[in-house]
């Protein structure tokens, strides 16, 4: 019995002409006529001999089928799937263990032959031969485009022809992202709404947001197919409230995609935030003295930068100088300059008021300033006060929150040294006075004793003193002669 699909191949007749029957179709008749043979005459003997020959061929092929299976495995080419980004280079390698003296061939997805052995078949300079041996055929395709994606075929022309497929996947590289929706500037406490978009990715890329070093959570990613039907455009949106600390901070949108490998594509937008000003008053010199020049500088932070400055002295409605200068100069300090000085700075977002207290008591001593900052109340325009008191050493009262300055520390040490020296001098003077008083008291007692000895029989004081020193005036050894 013949295997299914096998047929005898006798001659068959059509319009009294003999032809070979299609081997894939059954014969129309088991009887054929030869040219010049009378109709109806059969050639059964020829049919029988033909059947015998085909049976012999079938059994001979069955005996060699096991060896054919082993040779098929060795002659089967092998390939591998490849992934490449647009613009990159892909290498296609085809190997076979037993080429059976046949050549290898690479074909593209359109079944166009690229290389047959070492021979180039398609004129495309992007396609180059890498290696060609009886067991291997390797080619490369550079500057890959999306159209290069598909199944490439490696063939070996044995009987029958054997093939292997290699799927080439081309990744679409996303374009640099762009940020939209930013309006310059954003006012403090308002919401910033930004949109980031990138096209040309395959498969669809991912987008992420950062504000400075902080991650931002964006809305759900929107994905749309591009006009070419192969790549995608992705869109992400983010919204957040801004504060004055966000001024000059960069918001970054970054694309993540497998085609970028270790690199990344991102774009940044610097924020500009309008906010109310804050101010302090800085004196120059920091420790002013009577008779010196004092410059009060109104240091302001705000966006936009304040351009209007009003200087006033508390208790007076008159401006001290034009409103465009943030520095107030007092050329020659005296006690009448003591008081509270006010600086009012204004921008489009509001105003801030800051105060500076100056108190000059005595210029003969080195003044010690006391600076106190009063924060502004929450309601109304922001205000702050800087208190500076110029006090002498005798009237100085420490402030709990004040840091000791180098000048006050050195002054205290100097006064301590002077106090010690004065104490020693006073002690020495007191000791000297005690010794002197003791001496004077003893000398006066001796004088009175001598005076008493000569006054017993002396007619007058002079005679008593002479008698006390040398004896009686009436004695012989004490006679006086007057000429």
Secondary structure, 3 states (H helix, E strand, C coil): CCCCCCCCCCEEEECCEEEECCCCCCCCCCCCCCCCCCCCCCCHHHHHHHHHHHHHHHHHHHHCHHHHHHHHHHHCCECCCEEEECCCCEEEEEECCCCCCCCEEEECCCCCEEEECCEECCCCCCEEEEEEECCEEEEEECCCCHHHCEEEEEEECCCCCEEEEEEEEEEECCCCCEEECCCCCEECCCEEEEEEEEEEEECCCEEEEEECCEEECCCCCEEEECCCCCCEEEEEEEEEECCHHHCCCEEEEEEECHHHCCCCEEEEEECCEEEEEEEEEEEECCCCCCCCCEEEEEEEEEECCCCEEEEEECCCCCECCCCCCCEEEECCCCHHHCEEEEEEEEECCEEEEEEEEEEECCCCCCCECCCEEECCCCCCCEEEEEEEEEECCCCCCCCCCCCCCHHHHHHHHHHHHHHHHHHHHHHHHHHHHHHHHHHHHHHHHHHHHHHHHCCCCCCCHHHHHHHHHHCCCCCHHHCCCCC
